[in-house]
């Protein structure tokens, strides 16, 4: 979701700076990049190490609330082509799942901003035991959809997300945003989702079947 469907990483980074500086710490852009794509509770431990004297649950709740405030104030910043590809997939009756390490209330805010029924399944960071890069989130999504994970195409913007999808057995497609993906496991790297179609997604599945 964050960084792939919507460009909310900027909101998260601003919330992190505010939080850590409120405890007298310092949080750089490079520090923020280090937690992109990670689970919120895993990131909370990093923030605690940076001087935030709060428990992990409170950190997650505080950051999420601040991001939600920014969404309400500035709106949902869609990634180029993301909403259009998602709508085309839905019109083609392709089952879809949102797999995000944000918590459910945050995911629901984003989904409500989509002017069509976008997802059959939503898997969030507070619904799994193991966050990305562990394969559990994508395995849970495929199970909830009732499909073989090897028949799924996962679109991700972070190394942690791609590793999760790859390890689960899905076709992993990287679309860079904040982080380079050249070293991450991926079956394909797309510069952008702008101009991408249902046929492009289907071609990835066809290629897998042809090589099997």
mmCIF file of the C-alpha atoms, coordinates in Angstrom:
data_MODEL
# 
_entry.id   MODEL 
# 
loop_
_atom_site.group_PDB 
_atom_site.id 
_atom_site.type_symbol 
_atom_site.label_atom_id 
_atom_site.label_alt_id 
_atom_site.label_comp_id 
_atom_site.label_asym_id 
_atom_site.label_entity_id 
_atom_site.label_seq_id 
_atom_site.pdbx_PDB_ins_code 
_atom_site.Cartn_x 
_atom_site.Cartn_y 
_atom_site.Cartn_z 
_atom_site.occupancy 
_atom_site.B_iso_or_equiv 
_atom_site.pdbx_formal_charge 
_atom_site.auth_seq_id 
_atom_site.auth_comp_id 
_atom_site.auth_asym_id 
_atom_site.auth_atom_id 
_atom_site.pdbx_PDB_model_num 
ATOM 1   C CA . UNK A 1 1   ? 0.000   0.000   0.000   1.00 0.00 ? 1   UNK A CA 1 
ATOM 2   C CA . UNK A 1 2   ? 2.400   2.676   1.246   1.00 0.00 ? 2   UNK A CA 1 
ATOM 3   C CA . UNK A 1 3   ? 4.748   3.510   -1.606  1.00 0.00 ? 3   UNK A CA 1 
ATOM 4   C CA . UNK A 1 4   ? 3.111   1.189   -4.147  1.00 0.00 ? 4   UNK A CA 1 
ATOM 5   C CA . UNK A 1 5   ? -0.550  2.163   -4.301  1.00 0.00 ? 5   UNK A CA 1 
ATOM 6   C CA . UNK A 1 6   ? -0.260  5.494   -2.506  1.00 0.00 ? 6   UNK A CA 1 
ATOM 7   C CA . UNK A 1 7   ? 2.784   7.712   -1.962  1.00 0.00 ? 7   UNK A CA 1 
ATOM 8   C CA . UNK A 1 8   ? 2.395   7.992   1.808   1.00 0.00 ? 8   UNK A CA 1 
ATOM 9   C CA . UNK A 1 9   ? 6.010   7.281   2.741   1.00 0.00 ? 9   UNK A CA 1 
ATOM 10  C CA . UNK A 1 10  ? 6.529   11.048  2.975   1.00 0.00 ? 10  UNK A CA 1 
ATOM 11  C CA . UNK A 1 11  ? 3.787   11.194  5.628   1.00 0.00 ? 11  UNK A CA 1 
ATOM 12  C CA . UNK A 1 12  ? 5.335   8.347   7.621   1.00 0.00 ? 12  UNK A CA 1 
ATOM 13  C CA . UNK A 1 13  ? 8.769   9.966   7.508   1.00 0.00 ? 13  UNK A CA 1 
ATOM 14  C CA . UNK A 1 14  ? 7.396   13.293  8.742   1.00 0.00 ? 14  UNK A CA 1 
ATOM 15  C CA . UNK A 1 15  ? 5.584   11.499  11.582  1.00 0.00 ? 15  UNK A CA 1 
ATOM 16  C CA . UNK A 1 16  ? 8.782   9.646   12.541  1.00 0.00 ? 16  UNK A CA 1 
ATOM 17  C CA . UNK A 1 17  ? 10.814  12.866  12.676  1.00 0.00 ? 17  UNK A CA 1 
ATOM 18  C CA . UNK A 1 18  ? 8.200   14.548  14.859  1.00 0.00 ? 18  UNK A CA 1 
ATOM 19  C CA . UNK A 1 19  ? 8.035   11.595  17.230  1.00 0.00 ? 19  UNK A CA 1 
ATOM 20  C CA . UNK A 1 20  ? 11.773  11.082  17.665  1.00 0.00 ? 20  UNK A CA 1 
ATOM 21  C CA . UNK A 1 21  ? 12.567  14.793  17.950  1.00 0.00 ? 21  UNK A CA 1 
ATOM 22  C CA . UNK A 1 22  ? 9.876   15.130  20.633  1.00 0.00 ? 22  UNK A CA 1 
ATOM 23  C CA . UNK A 1 23  ? 12.081  12.842  22.763  1.00 0.00 ? 23  UNK A CA 1 
ATOM 24  C CA . UNK A 1 24  ? 15.239  14.801  21.964  1.00 0.00 ? 24  UNK A CA 1 
ATOM 25  C CA . UNK A 1 25  ? 16.497  12.398  19.314  1.00 0.00 ? 25  UNK A CA 1 
ATOM 26  C CA . UNK A 1 26  ? 17.593  12.936  15.729  1.00 0.00 ? 26  UNK A CA 1 
ATOM 27  C CA . UNK A 1 27  ? 16.130  11.103  12.728  1.00 0.00 ? 27  UNK A CA 1 
ATOM 28  C CA . UNK A 1 28  ? 17.657  11.558  9.284   1.00 0.00 ? 28  UNK A CA 1 
ATOM 29  C CA . UNK A 1 29  ? 16.283  10.754  5.859   1.00 0.00 ? 29  UNK A CA 1 
ATOM 30  C CA . UNK A 1 30  ? 18.712  7.842   5.672   1.00 0.00 ? 30  UNK A CA 1 
ATOM 31  C CA . UNK A 1 31  ? 17.411  6.551   9.013   1.00 0.00 ? 31  UNK A CA 1 
ATOM 32  C CA . UNK A 1 32  ? 13.862  6.723   7.675   1.00 0.00 ? 32  UNK A CA 1 
ATOM 33  C CA . UNK A 1 33  ? 14.801  4.806   4.533   1.00 0.00 ? 33  UNK A CA 1 
ATOM 34  C CA . UNK A 1 34  ? 16.105  2.026   6.754   1.00 0.00 ? 34  UNK A CA 1 
ATOM 35  C CA . UNK A 1 35  ? 12.600  1.141   7.979   1.00 0.00 ? 35  UNK A CA 1 
ATOM 36  C CA . UNK A 1 36  ? 10.708  1.522   4.681   1.00 0.00 ? 36  UNK A CA 1 
ATOM 37  C CA . UNK A 1 37  ? 8.696   -1.635  4.058   1.00 0.00 ? 37  UNK A CA 1 
ATOM 38  C CA . UNK A 1 38  ? 9.268   -3.012  7.560   1.00 0.00 ? 38  UNK A CA 1 
ATOM 39  C CA . UNK A 1 39  ? 6.565   -4.024  10.000  1.00 0.00 ? 39  UNK A CA 1 
ATOM 40  C CA . UNK A 1 40  ? 5.368   -1.269  12.314  1.00 0.00 ? 40  UNK A CA 1 
ATOM 41  C CA . UNK A 1 41  ? 6.174   -3.144  15.509  1.00 0.00 ? 41  UNK A CA 1 
ATOM 42  C CA . UNK A 1 42  ? 9.644   -4.013  14.222  1.00 0.00 ? 42  UNK A CA 1 
ATOM 43  C CA . UNK A 1 43  ? 10.159  -0.343  13.336  1.00 0.00 ? 43  UNK A CA 1 
ATOM 44  C CA . UNK A 1 44  ? 8.908   0.694   16.776  1.00 0.00 ? 44  UNK A CA 1 
ATOM 45  C CA . UNK A 1 45  ? 11.874  -1.085  18.341  1.00 0.00 ? 45  UNK A CA 1 
ATOM 46  C CA . UNK A 1 46  ? 14.187  0.956   16.117  1.00 0.00 ? 46  UNK A CA 1 
ATOM 47  C CA . UNK A 1 47  ? 12.475  4.151   17.305  1.00 0.00 ? 47  UNK A CA 1 
ATOM 48  C CA . UNK A 1 48  ? 12.802  3.018   20.931  1.00 0.00 ? 48  UNK A CA 1 
ATOM 49  C CA . UNK A 1 49  ? 16.525  2.518   20.350  1.00 0.00 ? 49  UNK A CA 1 
ATOM 50  C CA . UNK A 1 50  ? 16.622  6.076   18.969  1.00 0.00 ? 50  UNK A CA 1 
ATOM 51  C CA . UNK A 1 51  ? 15.307  7.394   22.281  1.00 0.00 ? 51  UNK A CA 1 
ATOM 52  C CA . UNK A 1 52  ? 11.511  7.188   22.087  1.00 0.00 ? 52  UNK A CA 1 
ATOM 53  C CA . UNK A 1 53  ? 10.460  6.297   25.626  1.00 0.00 ? 53  UNK A CA 1 
ATOM 54  C CA . UNK A 1 54  ? 7.149   4.620   24.755  1.00 0.00 ? 54  UNK A CA 1 
ATOM 55  C CA . UNK A 1 55  ? 6.033   1.023   24.375  1.00 0.00 ? 55  UNK A CA 1 
ATOM 56  C CA . UNK A 1 56  ? 5.728   -0.384  20.863  1.00 0.00 ? 56  UNK A CA 1 
ATOM 57  C CA . UNK A 1 57  ? 1.912   -0.342  20.769  1.00 0.00 ? 57  UNK A CA 1 
ATOM 58  C CA . UNK A 1 58  ? 1.833   3.334   21.723  1.00 0.00 ? 58  UNK A CA 1 
ATOM 59  C CA . UNK A 1 59  ? 4.440   4.184   19.092  1.00 0.00 ? 59  UNK A CA 1 
ATOM 60  C CA . UNK A 1 60  ? 2.445   2.391   16.374  1.00 0.00 ? 60  UNK A CA 1 
ATOM 61  C CA . UNK A 1 61  ? -0.781  4.095   17.429  1.00 0.00 ? 61  UNK A CA 1 
ATOM 62  C CA . UNK A 1 62  ? 0.836   7.540   17.598  1.00 0.00 ? 62  UNK A CA 1 
ATOM 63  C CA . UNK A 1 63  ? 2.542   7.288   14.203  1.00 0.00 ? 63  UNK A CA 1 
ATOM 64  C CA . UNK A 1 64  ? -0.570  5.912   12.529  1.00 0.00 ? 64  UNK A CA 1 
ATOM 65  C CA . UNK A 1 65  ? -2.742  8.687   13.952  1.00 0.00 ? 65  UNK A CA 1 
ATOM 66  C CA . UNK A 1 66  ? -0.295  11.316  12.684  1.00 0.00 ? 66  UNK A CA 1 
ATOM 67  C CA . UNK A 1 67  ? -0.267  9.810   9.194   1.00 0.00 ? 67  UNK A CA 1 
ATOM 68  C CA . UNK A 1 68  ? -4.062  9.684   9.194   1.00 0.00 ? 68  UNK A CA 1 
ATOM 69  C CA . UNK A 1 69  ? -4.125  13.366  10.159  1.00 0.00 ? 69  UNK A CA 1 
ATOM 70  C CA . UNK A 1 70  ? -1.916  14.170  7.177   1.00 0.00 ? 70  UNK A CA 1 
ATOM 71  C CA . UNK A 1 71  ? -4.144  12.124  4.866   1.00 0.00 ? 71  UNK A CA 1 
ATOM 72  C CA . UNK A 1 72  ? -7.162  14.084  6.085   1.00 0.00 ? 72  UNK A CA 1 
ATOM 73  C CA . UNK A 1 73  ? -5.331  17.391  5.622   1.00 0.00 ? 73  UNK A CA 1 
ATOM 74  C CA . UNK A 1 74  ? -3.492  16.804  2.352   1.00 0.00 ? 74  UNK A CA 1 
ATOM 75  C CA . UNK A 1 75  ? -5.442  13.971  0.725   1.00 0.00 ? 75  UNK A CA 1 
ATOM 76  C CA . UNK A 1 76  ? -4.411  10.598  -0.667  1.00 0.00 ? 76  UNK A CA 1 
ATOM 77  C CA . UNK A 1 77  ? -1.350  10.927  -2.952  1.00 0.00 ? 77  UNK A CA 1 
ATOM 78  C CA . UNK A 1 78  ? -1.783  8.124   -5.503  1.00 0.00 ? 78  UNK A CA 1 
ATOM 79  C CA . UNK A 1 79  ? 1.235   6.570   -7.182  1.00 0.00 ? 79  UNK A CA 1 
ATOM 80  C CA . UNK A 1 80  ? 1.267   7.048   -10.976 1.00 0.00 ? 80  UNK A CA 1 
ATOM 81  C CA . UNK A 1 81  ? -0.866  4.445   -12.739 1.00 0.00 ? 81  UNK A CA 1 
ATOM 82  C CA . UNK A 1 82  ? -1.683  2.485   -9.578  1.00 0.00 ? 82  UNK A CA 1 
ATOM 83  C CA . UNK A 1 83  ? -5.371  3.300   -9.302  1.00 0.00 ? 83  UNK A CA 1 
ATOM 84  C CA . UNK A 1 84  ? -5.862  2.882   -13.048 1.00 0.00 ? 84  UNK A CA 1 
ATOM 85  C CA . UNK A 1 85  ? -4.250  -0.583  -13.129 1.00 0.00 ? 85  UNK A CA 1 
ATOM 86  C CA . UNK A 1 86  ? -6.186  -1.666  -10.065 1.00 0.00 ? 86  UNK A CA 1 
ATOM 87  C CA . UNK A 1 87  ? -9.472  -0.552  -11.623 1.00 0.00 ? 87  UNK A CA 1 
ATOM 88  C CA . UNK A 1 88  ? -8.646  -2.358  -14.883 1.00 0.00 ? 88  UNK A CA 1 
ATOM 89  C CA . UNK A 1 89  ? -7.905  -5.565  -12.969 1.00 0.00 ? 89  UNK A CA 1 
ATOM 90  C CA . UNK A 1 90  ? -11.209 -5.292  -11.129 1.00 0.00 ? 90  UNK A CA 1 
ATOM 91  C CA . UNK A 1 91  ? -13.103 -4.701  -14.374 1.00 0.00 ? 91  UNK A CA 1 
ATOM 92  C CA . UNK A 1 92  ? -11.464 -7.884  -15.685 1.00 0.00 ? 92  UNK A CA 1 
ATOM 93  C CA . UNK A 1 93  ? -12.756 -9.767  -12.595 1.00 0.00 ? 93  UNK A CA 1 
ATOM 94  C CA . UNK A 1 94  ? -9.248  -10.456 -11.274 1.00 0.00 ? 94  UNK A CA 1 
ATOM 95  C CA . UNK A 1 95  ? -9.276  -11.243 -7.522  1.00 0.00 ? 95  UNK A CA 1 
ATOM 96  C CA . UNK A 1 96  ? -7.159  -8.738  -5.606  1.00 0.00 ? 96  UNK A CA 1 
ATOM 97  C CA . UNK A 1 97  ? -5.661  -8.487  -2.130  1.00 0.00 ? 97  UNK A CA 1 
ATOM 98  C CA . UNK A 1 98  ? -4.084  -5.552  -0.344  1.00 0.00 ? 98  UNK A CA 1 
ATOM 99  C CA . UNK A 1 99  ? -1.048  -6.751  1.637   1.00 0.00 ? 99  UNK A CA 1 
ATOM 100 C CA . UNK A 1 100 ? 0.263   -3.982  3.859   1.00 0.00 ? 100 UNK A CA 1 
ATOM 101 C CA . UNK A 1 101 ? 2.162   -3.723  7.119   1.00 0.00 ? 101 UNK A CA 1 
ATOM 102 C CA . UNK A 1 102 ? 0.079   -0.709  8.104   1.00 0.00 ? 102 UNK A CA 1 
ATOM 103 C CA . UNK A 1 103 ? -2.640  -1.453  10.641  1.00 0.00 ? 103 UNK A CA 1 
ATOM 104 C CA . UNK A 1 104 ? -6.223  -2.164  9.597   1.00 0.00 ? 104 UNK A CA 1 
ATOM 105 C CA . UNK A 1 105 ? -7.651  1.261   10.442  1.00 0.00 ? 105 UNK A CA 1 
ATOM 106 C CA . UNK A 1 106 ? -5.031  2.910   8.227   1.00 0.00 ? 106 UNK A CA 1 
ATOM 107 C CA . UNK A 1 107 ? -5.700  0.496   5.370   1.00 0.00 ? 107 UNK A CA 1 
ATOM 108 C CA . UNK A 1 108 ? -9.437  1.089   5.699   1.00 0.00 ? 108 UNK A CA 1 
ATOM 109 C CA . UNK A 1 109 ? -8.889  4.862   5.351   1.00 0.00 ? 109 UNK A CA 1 
ATOM 110 C CA . UNK A 1 110 ? -7.052  4.331   2.064   1.00 0.00 ? 110 UNK A CA 1 
ATOM 111 C CA . UNK A 1 111 ? -9.533  1.786   0.720   1.00 0.00 ? 111 UNK A CA 1 
ATOM 112 C CA . UNK A 1 112 ? -12.458 4.107   1.496   1.00 0.00 ? 112 UNK A CA 1 
ATOM 113 C CA . UNK A 1 113 ? -10.822 6.731   -0.717  1.00 0.00 ? 113 UNK A CA 1 
ATOM 114 C CA . UNK A 1 114 ? -10.940 4.413   -3.740  1.00 0.00 ? 114 UNK A CA 1 
ATOM 115 C CA . UNK A 1 115 ? -14.109 5.088   -5.779  1.00 0.00 ? 115 UNK A CA 1 
ATOM 116 C CA . UNK A 1 116 ? -14.744 1.415   -6.613  1.00 0.00 ? 116 UNK A CA 1 
ATOM 117 C CA . UNK A 1 117 ? -14.628 -1.923  -4.784  1.00 0.00 ? 117 UNK A CA 1 
ATOM 118 C CA . UNK A 1 118 ? -10.892 -2.411  -4.971  1.00 0.00 ? 118 UNK A CA 1 
ATOM 119 C CA . UNK A 1 119 ? -10.024 -5.497  -2.898  1.00 0.00 ? 119 UNK A CA 1 
ATOM 120 C CA . UNK A 1 120 ? -11.498 -8.868  -2.045  1.00 0.00 ? 120 UNK A CA 1 
ATOM 121 C CA . UNK A 1 121 ? -9.049  -9.339  0.841   1.00 0.00 ? 121 UNK A CA 1 
ATOM 122 C CA . UNK A 1 122 ? -7.039  -7.019  3.086   1.00 0.00 ? 122 UNK A CA 1 
ATOM 123 C CA . UNK A 1 123 ? -4.074  -8.355  5.082   1.00 0.00 ? 123 UNK A CA 1 
ATOM 124 C CA . UNK A 1 124 ? -2.548  -5.874  7.539   1.00 0.00 ? 124 UNK A CA 1 
ATOM 125 C CA . UNK A 1 125 ? 0.403   -5.759  9.884   1.00 0.00 ? 125 UNK A CA 1 
ATOM 126 C CA . UNK A 1 126 ? -1.762  -6.217  12.959  1.00 0.00 ? 126 UNK A CA 1 
ATOM 127 C CA . UNK A 1 127 ? -3.295  -9.407  11.515  1.00 0.00 ? 127 UNK A CA 1 
ATOM 128 C CA . UNK A 1 128 ? -0.110  -11.467 11.055  1.00 0.00 ? 128 UNK A CA 1 
ATOM 129 C CA . UNK A 1 129 ? 2.472   -12.883 13.427  1.00 0.00 ? 129 UNK A CA 1 
ATOM 130 C CA . UNK A 1 130 ? 5.397   -12.211 11.094  1.00 0.00 ? 130 UNK A CA 1 
ATOM 131 C CA . UNK A 1 131 ? 5.791   -8.978  9.133   1.00 0.00 ? 131 UNK A CA 1 
ATOM 132 C CA . UNK A 1 132 ? 7.449   -8.560  5.746   1.00 0.00 ? 132 UNK A CA 1 
ATOM 133 C CA . UNK A 1 133 ? 10.058  -9.724  4.693   1.00 0.00 ? 133 UNK A CA 1 
ATOM 134 C CA . UNK A 1 134 ? 8.605   -12.958 6.118   1.00 0.00 ? 134 UNK A CA 1 
ATOM 135 C CA . UNK A 1 135 ? 6.355   -14.768 3.577   1.00 0.00 ? 135 UNK A CA 1 
ATOM 136 C CA . UNK A 1 136 ? 3.388   -15.011 5.977   1.00 0.00 ? 136 UNK A CA 1 
ATOM 137 C CA . UNK A 1 137 ? 1.540   -11.868 4.768   1.00 0.00 ? 137 UNK A CA 1 
ATOM 138 C CA . UNK A 1 138 ? 1.412   -13.073 1.154   1.00 0.00 ? 138 UNK A CA 1 
ATOM 139 C CA . UNK A 1 139 ? 0.637   -16.658 2.100   1.00 0.00 ? 139 UNK A CA 1 
ATOM 140 C CA . UNK A 1 140 ? -2.238  -15.373 4.239   1.00 0.00 ? 140 UNK A CA 1 
ATOM 141 C CA . UNK A 1 141 ? -3.551  -13.259 1.352   1.00 0.00 ? 141 UNK A CA 1 
ATOM 142 C CA . UNK A 1 142 ? -3.489  -16.151 -1.122  1.00 0.00 ? 142 UNK A CA 1 
ATOM 143 C CA . UNK A 1 143 ? -5.178  -18.427 1.398   1.00 0.00 ? 143 UNK A CA 1 
ATOM 144 C CA . UNK A 1 144 ? -7.917  -15.851 2.023   1.00 0.00 ? 144 UNK A CA 1 
ATOM 145 C CA . UNK A 1 145 ? -8.432  -15.460 -1.731  1.00 0.00 ? 145 UNK A CA 1 
ATOM 146 C CA . UNK A 1 146 ? -8.617  -19.236 -2.088  1.00 0.00 ? 146 UNK A CA 1 
ATOM 147 C CA . UNK A 1 147 ? -5.884  -19.357 -4.732  1.00 0.00 ? 147 UNK A CA 1 
ATOM 148 C CA . UNK A 1 148 ? -2.430  -20.891 -5.124  1.00 0.00 ? 148 UNK A CA 1 
ATOM 149 C CA . UNK A 1 149 ? 0.138   -18.244 -4.214  1.00 0.00 ? 149 UNK A CA 1 
ATOM 150 C CA . UNK A 1 150 ? 2.137   -19.260 -7.304  1.00 0.00 ? 150 UNK A CA 1 
ATOM 151 C CA . UNK A 1 151 ? -0.762  -17.949 -9.383  1.00 0.00 ? 151 UNK A CA 1 
ATOM 152 C CA . UNK A 1 152 ? -0.469  -14.529 -7.730  1.00 0.00 ? 152 UNK A CA 1 
ATOM 153 C CA . UNK A 1 153 ? 1.378   -11.436 -8.929  1.00 0.00 ? 153 UNK A CA 1 
ATOM 154 C CA . UNK A 1 154 ? 2.625   -9.213  -6.112  1.00 0.00 ? 154 UNK A CA 1 
ATOM 155 C CA . UNK A 1 155 ? 3.524   -5.588  -6.820  1.00 0.00 ? 155 UNK A CA 1 
ATOM 156 C CA . UNK A 1 156 ? 5.921   -4.053  -4.295  1.00 0.00 ? 156 UNK A CA 1 
ATOM 157 C CA . UNK A 1 157 ? 8.091   -0.968  -3.834  1.00 0.00 ? 157 UNK A CA 1 
ATOM 158 C CA . UNK A 1 158 ? 10.526  -2.142  -1.137  1.00 0.00 ? 158 UNK A CA 1 
ATOM 159 C CA . UNK A 1 159 ? 13.139  -4.881  -0.740  1.00 0.00 ? 159 UNK A CA 1 
ATOM 160 C CA . UNK A 1 160 ? 11.273  -6.183  2.324   1.00 0.00 ? 160 UNK A CA 1 
ATOM 161 C CA . UNK A 1 161 ? 8.030   -6.443  0.369   1.00 0.00 ? 161 UNK A CA 1 
ATOM 162 C CA . UNK A 1 162 ? 9.634   -8.132  -2.608  1.00 0.00 ? 162 UNK A CA 1 
ATOM 163 C CA . UNK A 1 163 ? 11.422  -10.601 -0.338  1.00 0.00 ? 163 UNK A CA 1 
ATOM 164 C CA . UNK A 1 164 ? 8.105   -11.456 1.328   1.00 0.00 ? 164 UNK A CA 1 
ATOM 165 C CA . UNK A 1 165 ? 6.349   -12.038 -1.993  1.00 0.00 ? 165 UNK A CA 1 
ATOM 166 C CA . UNK A 1 166 ? 9.262   -13.990 -3.491  1.00 0.00 ? 166 UNK A CA 1 
ATOM 167 C CA . UNK A 1 167 ? 9.631   -16.224 -0.432  1.00 0.00 ? 167 UNK A CA 1 
ATOM 168 C CA . UNK A 1 168 ? 5.895   -16.944 -0.469  1.00 0.00 ? 168 UNK A CA 1 
ATOM 169 C CA . UNK A 1 169 ? 6.124   -18.129 -4.068  1.00 0.00 ? 169 UNK A CA 1 
ATOM 170 C CA . UNK A 1 170 ? 4.279   -15.295 -5.790  1.00 0.00 ? 170 UNK A CA 1 
ATOM 171 C CA . UNK A 1 171 ? 5.518   -13.564 -8.920  1.00 0.00 ? 171 UNK A CA 1 
ATOM 172 C CA . UNK A 1 172 ? 7.279   -10.523 -7.440  1.00 0.00 ? 172 UNK A CA 1 
ATOM 173 C CA . UNK A 1 173 ? 7.212   -7.260  -9.405  1.00 0.00 ? 173 UNK A CA 1 
ATOM 174 C CA . UNK A 1 174 ? 9.213   -4.320  -8.149  1.00 0.00 ? 174 UNK A CA 1 
ATOM 175 C CA . UNK A 1 175 ? 8.199   -0.710  -8.802  1.00 0.00 ? 175 UNK A CA 1 
ATOM 176 C CA . UNK A 1 176 ? 10.861  1.531   -7.205  1.00 0.00 ? 176 UNK A CA 1 
ATOM 177 C CA . UNK A 1 177 ? 9.816   4.509   -5.141  1.00 0.00 ? 177 UNK A CA 1 
ATOM 178 C CA . UNK A 1 178 ? 11.980  5.513   -2.169  1.00 0.00 ? 178 UNK A CA 1 
ATOM 179 C CA . UNK A 1 179 ? 14.479  2.662   -2.418  1.00 0.00 ? 179 UNK A CA 1 
ATOM 180 C CA . UNK A 1 180 ? 16.450  1.032   -5.257  1.00 0.00 ? 180 UNK A CA 1 
ATOM 181 C CA . UNK A 1 181 ? 15.346  -2.524  -5.969  1.00 0.00 ? 181 UNK A CA 1 
ATOM 182 C CA . UNK A 1 182 ? 18.203  -3.777  -8.132  1.00 0.00 ? 182 UNK A CA 1 
ATOM 183 C CA . UNK A 1 183 ? 19.488  -6.097  -5.397  1.00 0.00 ? 183 UNK A CA 1 
ATOM 184 C CA . UNK A 1 184 ? 16.054  -7.301  -4.245  1.00 0.00 ? 184 UNK A CA 1 
ATOM 185 C CA . UNK A 1 185 ? 14.564  -10.617 -5.426  1.00 0.00 ? 185 UNK A CA 1 
ATOM 186 C CA . UNK A 1 186 ? 12.136  -9.876  -8.250  1.00 0.00 ? 186 UNK A CA 1 
ATOM 187 C CA . UNK A 1 187 ? 10.810  -11.571 -11.350 1.00 0.00 ? 187 UNK A CA 1 
ATOM 188 C CA . UNK A 1 188 ? 10.387  -8.177  -13.026 1.00 0.00 ? 188 UNK A CA 1 
ATOM 189 C CA . UNK A 1 189 ? 11.177  -4.525  -12.384 1.00 0.00 ? 189 UNK A CA 1 
ATOM 190 C CA . UNK A 1 190 ? 8.785   -1.939  -13.785 1.00 0.00 ? 190 UNK A CA 1 
ATOM 191 C CA . UNK A 1 191 ? 9.831   1.713   -13.782 1.00 0.00 ? 191 UNK A CA 1 
ATOM 192 C CA . UNK A 1 192 ? 6.239   2.758   -13.071 1.00 0.00 ? 192 UNK A CA 1 
ATOM 193 C CA . UNK A 1 193 ? 2.683   1.406   -13.096 1.00 0.00 ? 193 UNK A CA 1 
ATOM 194 C CA . UNK A 1 194 ? 1.675   4.191   -15.464 1.00 0.00 ? 194 UNK A CA 1 
ATOM 195 C CA . UNK A 1 195 ? 0.546   2.664   -18.748 1.00 0.00 ? 195 UNK A CA 1 
ATOM 196 C CA . UNK A 1 196 ? 0.600   -0.897  -17.375 1.00 0.00 ? 196 UNK A CA 1 
ATOM 197 C CA . UNK A 1 197 ? -2.361  -3.098  -18.262 1.00 0.00 ? 197 UNK A CA 1 
ATOM 198 C CA . UNK A 1 198 ? -4.095  -6.350  -17.369 1.00 0.00 ? 198 UNK A CA 1 
ATOM 199 C CA . UNK A 1 199 ? -2.240  -7.871  -20.330 1.00 0.00 ? 199 UNK A CA 1 
ATOM 200 C CA . UNK A 1 200 ? 1.104   -6.950  -18.736 1.00 0.00 ? 200 UNK A CA 1 
ATOM 201 C CA . UNK A 1 201 ? 0.122   -8.746  -15.537 1.00 0.00 ? 201 UNK A CA 1 
ATOM 202 C CA . UNK A 1 202 ? -1.187  -11.774 -17.450 1.00 0.00 ? 202 UNK A CA 1 
ATOM 203 C CA . UNK A 1 203 ? 2.074   -11.964 -19.396 1.00 0.00 ? 203 UNK A CA 1 
ATOM 204 C CA . UNK A 1 204 ? 3.974   -12.543 -16.162 1.00 0.00 ? 204 UNK A CA 1 
ATOM 205 C CA . UNK A 1 205 ? 1.793   -15.550 -15.356 1.00 0.00 ? 205 UNK A CA 1 
ATOM 206 C CA . UNK A 1 206 ? 2.113   -16.861 -18.919 1.00 0.00 ? 206 UNK A CA 1 
ATOM 207 C CA . UNK A 1 207 ? 5.894   -16.626 -18.669 1.00 0.00 ? 207 UNK A CA 1 
ATOM 208 C CA . UNK A 1 208 ? 5.900   -18.591 -15.427 1.00 0.00 ? 208 UNK A CA 1 
ATOM 209 C CA . UNK A 1 209 ? 3.705   -21.332 -16.919 1.00 0.00 ? 209 UNK A CA 1 
ATOM 210 C CA . UNK A 1 210 ? 5.898   -21.495 -20.034 1.00 0.00 ? 210 UNK A CA 1 
ATOM 211 C CA . UNK A 1 211 ? 9.021   -21.990 -17.932 1.00 0.00 ? 211 UNK A CA 1 
ATOM 212 C CA . UNK A 1 212 ? 7.488   -24.594 -15.621 1.00 0.00 ? 212 UNK A CA 1 
# 
